[in-house]
Each structure stands twice: as C-alpha cells, then as structure tokens.
C-alpha cells in the first residue's frame, strides 16, 4: 500500500480575535427577572456613559457603584471577562502632597526625574516634607498608591570606579568587591533627593546604598 502526500496549495489564512474593552467607573446596576438579567451602567473612561448586560458566565461579580472596572465584551457585546490592572513598583521621592476640598488626596513623586501625581489613600505630608525615598506599589488602573515602603540610604558607601553612559552601566567598589549595575536596576539621587542618574556621577565619587533596594545617594 502506498500513501500519497498531498500538499495544500491554498493561501494560509491568519485569524485574529480582537477583544473589545470597556473601561470606566460604574454609575449603577439593575437586576431584573425573569433572569436574572444584570445591567451595568458605566461612565466610560473614553467619555460618555453606556449600559451593558453582564454575562455572569464570565465570572464577573456584580460591581458596586463607584467601582473602577475594565471588562472585555463577548460577541453579544455583553460584559464577559474581567481584565485585571497591572501594578507598578517604582522608586520615587515624594515632593508634594495635596488634600482637595472633597477630601481626596494626591501626592507627586519624582520617579527617575519625572514628576508623576498619584492618588494616595493615606497621609503623605511627612514624606513630602522630608522628601523621603519610597518604594511604591501603584494600581495602574486607578492611578492609586496602594502601598509604600520607606527606603533609608546612607548605610554603606561605594566608590564609582567606572562609568559607561552610552550603555548606561557603572561599576562600584566596596571592601575589595566589585558590583556591576545598570541604570535600569538602580536609581541615583543627590543629597537633595534630586534624581541625577548615572550621568550625574563621576569616576571617584562615593555613593551610599542601603544594601537592599537599588537606590543610591551621592555623598556630598
């Protein structure tokens, strides 16, 4: 018995499925019977307001009013898949803190030289006054700092023995041990808590490090 191999001569097709995303703040919900049929009205982040039916098979609980949500639609244009928000963990220096008239709190942080304002859920006045170094946990969906840890530098001194600003790397020396780092893993500030990066350093400079988090401070 012989087996013939047949090669397809048709053009391959590429099939793509694009998830339609709905993002915004829940303005309210209604549930009706027979059903239940749950309708969710969302003030859309892109502008306007729209009501969607919630497909409970997608595993989405009925959201509360005021919840910030991000859902994918199914082929019937119903809310079907919850899309989680990513969390950032940048290092920053708190430079200002504002309490609005409605009680909302905002803090601005110097994150690698870029001022970024986030919603904060607790008091940051002291951090703004002292320009503290902070390890931030940020919900990117709501722009809210959900947690932070204070970073203390000045415990251990390291000497800058080489700098490569083209490739963004430097070598540090401490107690006869060399450490090779790059500017994607370290954050360098001066004594005034101003971000200077590797470009603000020179060979022979001493920098302080706390030994745990990659935040260095130039010794004045």
KOLVOVEX-166886 format. One record per residue (C-alpha): x, y, z; residue in three letters; residue number from 0; chain. Coordinates in steps of 0.25 Angstrom, whole numbers, plus 2048, in hexadecimal, padded with zeros to 3 digits. Layout:
<atoms>
@xx->X	yy->Y	zz->Z	resn->Ala	resi->NUM	chain->A
...
</atoms>
This chain:
<atoms>
@xx->800	yy->800	zz->800	resn->Unk	resi->0	chain->A
@xx->805	yy->80E	zz->7FD	resn->Unk	resi->1	chain->A
@xx->802	yy->81B	zz->803	resn->Unk	resi->2	chain->A
@xx->801	yy->827	zz->7FB	resn->Unk	resi->3	chain->A
@xx->805	yy->834	zz->802	resn->Unk	resi->4	chain->A
@xx->7FC	yy->840	zz->7FE	resn->Unk	resi->5	chain->A
@xx->801	yy->84E	zz->7FF	resn->Unk	resi->6	chain->A
@xx->7F7	yy->859	zz->801	resn->Unk	resi->7	chain->A
@xx->7F9	yy->864	zz->7F6	resn->Unk	resi->8	chain->A
@xx->7EF	yy->86E	zz->7FC	resn->Unk	resi->9	chain->A
@xx->7F3	yy->87A	zz->803	resn->Unk	resi->10	chain->A
@xx->7F4	yy->879	zz->812	resn->Unk	resi->11	chain->A
@xx->7EA	yy->882	zz->81A	resn->Unk	resi->12	chain->A
@xx->7EE	yy->889	zz->826	resn->Unk	resi->13	chain->A
@xx->7E2	yy->88B	zz->830	resn->Unk	resi->14	chain->A
@xx->7E3	yy->895	zz->83B	resn->Unk	resi->15	chain->A
@xx->7D9	yy->898	zz->846	resn->Unk	resi->16	chain->A
@xx->7D9	yy->8A6	zz->84C	resn->Unk	resi->17	chain->A
@xx->7D4	yy->8A7	zz->85A	resn->Unk	resi->18	chain->A
@xx->7CB	yy->8B4	zz->85B	resn->Unk	resi->19	chain->A
@xx->7CE	yy->8BA	zz->868	resn->Unk	resi->20	chain->A
@xx->7C5	yy->8C2	zz->871	resn->Unk	resi->21	chain->A
@xx->7CB	yy->8CB	zz->87C	resn->Unk	resi->22	chain->A
@xx->7C6	yy->8D5	zz->885	resn->Unk	resi->23	chain->A
@xx->7BE	yy->8D7	zz->892	resn->Unk	resi->24	chain->A
@xx->7B1	yy->8D0	zz->896	resn->Unk	resi->25	chain->A
@xx->7A6	yy->8DA	zz->897	resn->Unk	resi->26	chain->A
@xx->79C	yy->8D0	zz->89C	resn->Unk	resi->27	chain->A
@xx->796	yy->8C2	zz->899	resn->Unk	resi->28	chain->A
@xx->788	yy->8BC	zz->898	resn->Unk	resi->29	chain->A
@xx->783	yy->8AD	zz->899	resn->Unk	resi->30	chain->A
@xx->776	yy->8A9	zz->892	resn->Unk	resi->31	chain->A
@xx->76E	yy->89C	zz->892	resn->Unk	resi->32	chain->A
@xx->76C	yy->892	zz->88B	resn->Unk	resi->33	chain->A
@xx->77A	yy->890	zz->88A	resn->Unk	resi->34	chain->A
@xx->781	yy->895	zz->892	resn->Unk	resi->35	chain->A
@xx->786	yy->8A0	zz->888	resn->Unk	resi->36	chain->A
@xx->790	yy->8A9	zz->88D	resn->Unk	resi->37	chain->A
@xx->792	yy->8B7	zz->886	resn->Unk	resi->38	chain->A
@xx->79F	yy->8BF	zz->88A	resn->Unk	resi->39	chain->A
@xx->79F	yy->8CE	zz->886	resn->Unk	resi->40	chain->A
@xx->7AE	yy->8D2	zz->885	resn->Unk	resi->41	chain->A
@xx->7B3	yy->8E1	zz->883	resn->Unk	resi->42	chain->A
@xx->7BD	yy->8DD	zz->879	resn->Unk	resi->43	chain->A
@xx->7CC	yy->8E2	zz->87A	resn->Unk	resi->44	chain->A
@xx->7CC	yy->8E6	zz->86C	resn->Unk	resi->45	chain->A
@xx->7C0	yy->8EF	zz->86E	resn->Unk	resi->46	chain->A
@xx->7B1	yy->8ED	zz->86F	resn->Unk	resi->47	chain->A
@xx->7A8	yy->8E2	zz->876	resn->Unk	resi->48	chain->A
@xx->7A3	yy->8D5	zz->872	resn->Unk	resi->49	chain->A
@xx->79B	yy->8CA	zz->877	resn->Unk	resi->50	chain->A
@xx->79F	yy->8BB	zz->875	resn->Unk	resi->51	chain->A
@xx->799	yy->8AE	zz->879	resn->Unk	resi->52	chain->A
@xx->7A2	yy->8A6	zz->882	resn->Unk	resi->53	chain->A
@xx->7A5	yy->897	zz->87D	resn->Unk	resi->54	chain->A
@xx->7A6	yy->890	zz->88A	resn->Unk	resi->55	chain->A
@xx->7AD	yy->884	zz->883	resn->Unk	resi->56	chain->A
@xx->7B9	yy->88D	zz->882	resn->Unk	resi->57	chain->A
@xx->7BC	yy->88C	zz->891	resn->Unk	resi->58	chain->A
@xx->7B9	yy->89B	zz->894	resn->Unk	resi->59	chain->A
@xx->7B3	yy->89E	zz->8A1	resn->Unk	resi->60	chain->A
@xx->7A8	yy->8A9	zz->8A1	resn->Unk	resi->61	chain->A
@xx->7B1	yy->8B6	zz->8A3	resn->Unk	resi->62	chain->A
@xx->7AD	yy->8C1	zz->8AD	resn->Unk	resi->63	chain->A
@xx->7AA	yy->8CF	zz->8A9	resn->Unk	resi->64	chain->A
@xx->7B7	yy->8D7	zz->8A8	resn->Unk	resi->65	chain->A
@xx->7C0	yy->8CB	zz->8A5	resn->Unk	resi->66	chain->A
@xx->7CB	yy->8CD	zz->89A	resn->Unk	resi->67	chain->A
@xx->7C9	yy->8C2	zz->891	resn->Unk	resi->68	chain->A
@xx->7CF	yy->8BC	zz->884	resn->Unk	resi->69	chain->A
@xx->7C8	yy->8B1	zz->87C	resn->Unk	resi->70	chain->A
@xx->7C9	yy->8AA	zz->86F	resn->Unk	resi->71	chain->A
@xx->7BC	yy->8A8	zz->867	resn->Unk	resi->72	chain->A
@xx->7B7	yy->89B	zz->861	resn->Unk	resi->73	chain->A
@xx->7B2	yy->89A	zz->853	resn->Unk	resi->74	chain->A
@xx->7A4	yy->89F	zz->858	resn->Unk	resi->75	chain->A
@xx->7AA	yy->8AC	zz->85D	resn->Unk	resi->76	chain->A
@xx->7A8	yy->8A7	zz->86C	resn->Unk	resi->77	chain->A
@xx->7B2	yy->8A9	zz->877	resn->Unk	resi->78	chain->A
@xx->7B9	yy->89C	zz->878	resn->Unk	resi->79	chain->A
@xx->7C7	yy->89C	zz->87C	resn->Unk	resi->80	chain->A
@xx->7CD	yy->8A4	zz->887	resn->Unk	resi->81	chain->A
@xx->7DB	yy->8AA	zz->883	resn->Unk	resi->82	chain->A
@xx->7E4	yy->8AC	zz->88F	resn->Unk	resi->83	chain->A
@xx->7EC	yy->8B8	zz->891	resn->Unk	resi->84	chain->A
@xx->7FB	yy->8B7	zz->892	resn->Unk	resi->85	chain->A
@xx->803	yy->8BC	zz->89E	resn->Unk	resi->86	chain->A
@xx->810	yy->8C5	zz->89D	resn->Unk	resi->87	chain->A
@xx->81A	yy->8C5	zz->8A7	resn->Unk	resi->88	chain->A
@xx->823	yy->8D1	zz->8A4	resn->Unk	resi->89	chain->A
@xx->82C	yy->8D8	zz->8AE	resn->Unk	resi->90	chain->A
@xx->829	yy->8E7	zz->8B0	resn->Unk	resi->91	chain->A
@xx->82B	yy->8F3	zz->8B9	resn->Unk	resi->92	chain->A
@xx->81E	yy->8FA	zz->8BE	resn->Unk	resi->93	chain->A
@xx->81F	yy->908	zz->8BA	resn->Unk	resi->94	chain->A
@xx->811	yy->90E	zz->8BD	resn->Unk	resi->95	chain->A
@xx->804	yy->90A	zz->8C4	resn->Unk	resi->96	chain->A
@xx->7F6	yy->910	zz->8C1	resn->Unk	resi->97	chain->A
@xx->7E9	yy->90D	zz->8C8	resn->Unk	resi->98	chain->A
@xx->7DE	yy->912	zz->8BF	resn->Unk	resi->99	chain->A
@xx->7D1	yy->919	zz->8C4	resn->Unk	resi->100	chain->A
@xx->7C9	yy->90C	zz->8C3	resn->Unk	resi->101	chain->A
@xx->7D4	yy->904	zz->8CC	resn->Unk	resi->102	chain->A
@xx->7DB	yy->8FD	zz->8C0	resn->Unk	resi->103	chain->A
@xx->7EA	yy->8FC	zz->8C2	resn->Unk	resi->104	chain->A
@xx->7F4	yy->8FD	zz->8B7	resn->Unk	resi->105	chain->A
@xx->804	yy->8FD	zz->8B8	resn->Unk	resi->106	chain->A
@xx->80E	yy->900	zz->8AE	resn->Unk	resi->107	chain->A
@xx->81A	yy->8F7	zz->8AD	resn->Unk	resi->108	chain->A
@xx->828	yy->8F9	zz->8A6	resn->Unk	resi->109	chain->A
@xx->829	yy->8EC	zz->89F	resn->Unk	resi->110	chain->A
@xx->837	yy->8EC	zz->898	resn->Unk	resi->111	chain->A
@xx->836	yy->8FA	zz->895	resn->Unk	resi->112	chain->A
@xx->827	yy->8FA	zz->890	resn->Unk	resi->113	chain->A
@xx->81D	yy->901	zz->899	resn->Unk	resi->114	chain->A
@xx->810	yy->8F7	zz->89A	resn->Unk	resi->115	chain->A
@xx->804	yy->8FA	zz->8A2	resn->Unk	resi->116	chain->A
@xx->7FC	yy->8EE	zz->8A8	resn->Unk	resi->117	chain->A
@xx->7F0	yy->8ED	zz->8B1	resn->Unk	resi->118	chain->A
@xx->7F4	yy->8E9	zz->8BF	resn->Unk	resi->119	chain->A
@xx->7EC	yy->8E2	zz->8C9	resn->Unk	resi->120	chain->A
@xx->7F4	yy->8E7	zz->8D6	resn->Unk	resi->121	chain->A
@xx->7FB	yy->8F2	zz->8DB	resn->Unk	resi->122	chain->A
@xx->808	yy->8F6	zz->8D4	resn->Unk	resi->123	chain->A
@xx->80A	yy->904	zz->8DA	resn->Unk	resi->124	chain->A
@xx->817	yy->8FF	zz->8E1	resn->Unk	resi->125	chain->A
@xx->81C	yy->8F9	zz->8D5	resn->Unk	resi->126	chain->A
@xx->81A	yy->906	zz->8CD	resn->Unk	resi->127	chain->A
@xx->821	yy->90E	zz->8D8	resn->Unk	resi->128	chain->A
@xx->82D	yy->905	zz->8D9	resn->Unk	resi->129	chain->A
@xx->82E	yy->901	zz->8CA	resn->Unk	resi->130	chain->A
@xx->82E	yy->8F2	zz->8CE	resn->Unk	resi->131	chain->A
@xx->833	yy->8E7	zz->8C5	resn->Unk	resi->132	chain->A
@xx->827	yy->8DE	zz->8C3	resn->Unk	resi->133	chain->A
@xx->825	yy->8D0	zz->8BD	resn->Unk	resi->134	chain->A
@xx->817	yy->8D2	zz->8B7	resn->Unk	resi->135	chain->A
@xx->80C	yy->8C8	zz->8B3	resn->Unk	resi->136	chain->A
@xx->803	yy->8CE	zz->8A9	resn->Unk	resi->137	chain->A
@xx->7F6	yy->8C9	zz->8A3	resn->Unk	resi->138	chain->A
@xx->7F7	yy->8CE	zz->895	resn->Unk	resi->139	chain->A
@xx->7E9	yy->8CC	zz->892	resn->Unk	resi->140	chain->A
@xx->7E5	yy->8D7	zz->89D	resn->Unk	resi->141	chain->A
@xx->7F2	yy->8DE	zz->89E	resn->Unk	resi->142	chain->A
@xx->7F2	yy->8DB	zz->8AD	resn->Unk	resi->143	chain->A
@xx->7FD	yy->8D9	zz->8B6	resn->Unk	resi->144	chain->A
@xx->7F9	yy->8CC	zz->8BD	resn->Unk	resi->145	chain->A
@xx->805	yy->8CA	zz->8C6	resn->Unk	resi->146	chain->A
@xx->813	yy->8D0	zz->8C8	resn->Unk	resi->147	chain->A
@xx->81F	yy->8CD	zz->8D0	resn->Unk	resi->148	chain->A
@xx->829	yy->8D7	zz->8D5	resn->Unk	resi->149	chain->A
@xx->838	yy->8D6	zz->8D0	resn->Unk	resi->150	chain->A
@xx->843	yy->8DB	zz->8D8	resn->Unk	resi->151	chain->A
@xx->850	yy->8DD	zz->8D1	resn->Unk	resi->152	chain->A
@xx->85E	yy->8E1	zz->8D7	resn->Unk	resi->153	chain->A
@xx->861	yy->8D4	zz->8DE	resn->Unk	resi->154	chain->A
@xx->86D	yy->8CF	zz->8D5	resn->Unk	resi->155	chain->A
@xx->876	yy->8D7	zz->8CC	resn->Unk	resi->156	chain->A
@xx->87A	yy->8D2	zz->8BE	resn->Unk	resi->157	chain->A
@xx->885	yy->8D8	zz->8B5	resn->Unk	resi->158	chain->A
@xx->881	yy->8DA	zz->8A6	resn->Unk	resi->159	chain->A
@xx->88D	yy->8D4	zz->89F	resn->Unk	resi->160	chain->A
@xx->888	yy->8D4	zz->890	resn->Unk	resi->161	chain->A
@xx->87C	yy->8DB	zz->889	resn->Unk	resi->162	chain->A
@xx->877	yy->8D7	zz->87B	resn->Unk	resi->163	chain->A
@xx->86C	yy->8E2	zz->878	resn->Unk	resi->164	chain->A
@xx->86A	yy->8DD	zz->86A	resn->Unk	resi->165	chain->A
@xx->865	yy->8CF	zz->86F	resn->Unk	resi->166	chain->A
@xx->860	yy->8D4	zz->87C	resn->Unk	resi->167	chain->A
@xx->869	yy->8CC	zz->885	resn->Unk	resi->168	chain->A
@xx->873	yy->8CE	zz->891	resn->Unk	resi->169	chain->A
@xx->87C	yy->8C6	zz->89A	resn->Unk	resi->170	chain->A
@xx->87C	yy->8C8	zz->8A9	resn->Unk	resi->171	chain->A
@xx->887	yy->8C4	zz->8B3	resn->Unk	resi->172	chain->A
@xx->885	yy->8C1	zz->8C1	resn->Unk	resi->173	chain->A
@xx->88E	yy->8B9	zz->8CA	resn->Unk	resi->174	chain->A
@xx->896	yy->8B3	zz->8BE	resn->Unk	resi->175	chain->A
@xx->889	yy->8AE	zz->8B8	resn->Unk	resi->176	chain->A
@xx->884	yy->8B4	zz->8AB	resn->Unk	resi->177	chain->A
@xx->876	yy->8B6	zz->8A7	resn->Unk	resi->178	chain->A
@xx->871	yy->8B8	zz->898	resn->Unk	resi->179	chain->A
@xx->864	yy->8BF	zz->897	resn->Unk	resi->180	chain->A
@xx->85C	yy->8C5	zz->88C	resn->Unk	resi->181	chain->A
@xx->852	yy->8D1	zz->88C	resn->Unk	resi->182	chain->A
@xx->846	yy->8C8	zz->88B	resn->Unk	resi->183	chain->A
@xx->849	yy->8C2	zz->898	resn->Unk	resi->184	chain->A
@xx->84E	yy->8CE	zz->8A0	resn->Unk	resi->185	chain->A
@xx->848	yy->8DB	zz->8A4	resn->Unk	resi->186	chain->A
@xx->853	yy->8E6	zz->8A7	resn->Unk	resi->187	chain->A
@xx->84F	yy->8F3	zz->8AF	resn->Unk	resi->188	chain->A
@xx->858	yy->8FE	zz->8B4	resn->Unk	resi->189	chain->A
@xx->858	yy->903	zz->8C3	resn->Unk	resi->190	chain->A
@xx->84C	yy->90C	zz->8C0	resn->Unk	resi->191	chain->A
@xx->844	yy->900	zz->8BB	resn->Unk	resi->192	chain->A
@xx->844	yy->905	zz->8AD	resn->Unk	resi->193	chain->A
@xx->845	yy->8FA	zz->8A2	resn->Unk	resi->194	chain->A
@xx->853	yy->8FB	zz->89B	resn->Unk	resi->195	chain->A
@xx->854	yy->8ED	zz->895	resn->Unk	resi->196	chain->A
@xx->861	yy->8E7	zz->891	resn->Unk	resi->197	chain->A
@xx->864	yy->8F4	zz->889	resn->Unk	resi->198	chain->A
@xx->865	yy->8FC	zz->896	resn->Unk	resi->199	chain->A
@xx->871	yy->8F3	zz->89B	resn->Unk	resi->200	chain->A
@xx->880	yy->8F3	zz->898	resn->Unk	resi->201	chain->A
@xx->88A	yy->8E9	zz->89A	resn->Unk	resi->202	chain->A
@xx->88F	yy->8EA	zz->8A8	resn->Unk	resi->203	chain->A
@xx->882	yy->8EE	zz->8AE	resn->Unk	resi->204	chain->A
@xx->87D	yy->8E7	zz->8BA	resn->Unk	resi->205	chain->A
@xx->86E	yy->8E3	zz->8BB	resn->Unk	resi->206	chain->A
@xx->866	yy->8DE	zz->8C7	resn->Unk	resi->207	chain->A
@xx->85D	yy->8D2	zz->8C6	resn->Unk	resi->208	chain->A
@xx->854	yy->8CB	zz->8D0	resn->Unk	resi->209	chain->A
@xx->858	yy->8BD	zz->8CC	resn->Unk	resi->210	chain->A
@xx->84B	yy->8B9	zz->8C8	resn->Unk	resi->211	chain->A
@xx->843	yy->8C2	zz->8BE	resn->Unk	resi->212	chain->A
@xx->84B	yy->8C7	zz->8B2	resn->Unk	resi->213	chain->A
@xx->84A	yy->8D6	zz->8B6	resn->Unk	resi->214	chain->A
@xx->858	yy->8DD	zz->8B7	resn->Unk	resi->215	chain->A
@xx->85B	yy->8EB	zz->8BC	resn->Unk	resi->216	chain->A
@xx->867	yy->8F3	zz->8B8	resn->Unk	resi->217	chain->A
@xx->86F	yy->8F6	zz->8C4	resn->Unk	resi->218	chain->A
@xx->870	yy->905	zz->8C5	resn->Unk	resi->219	chain->A
</atoms>
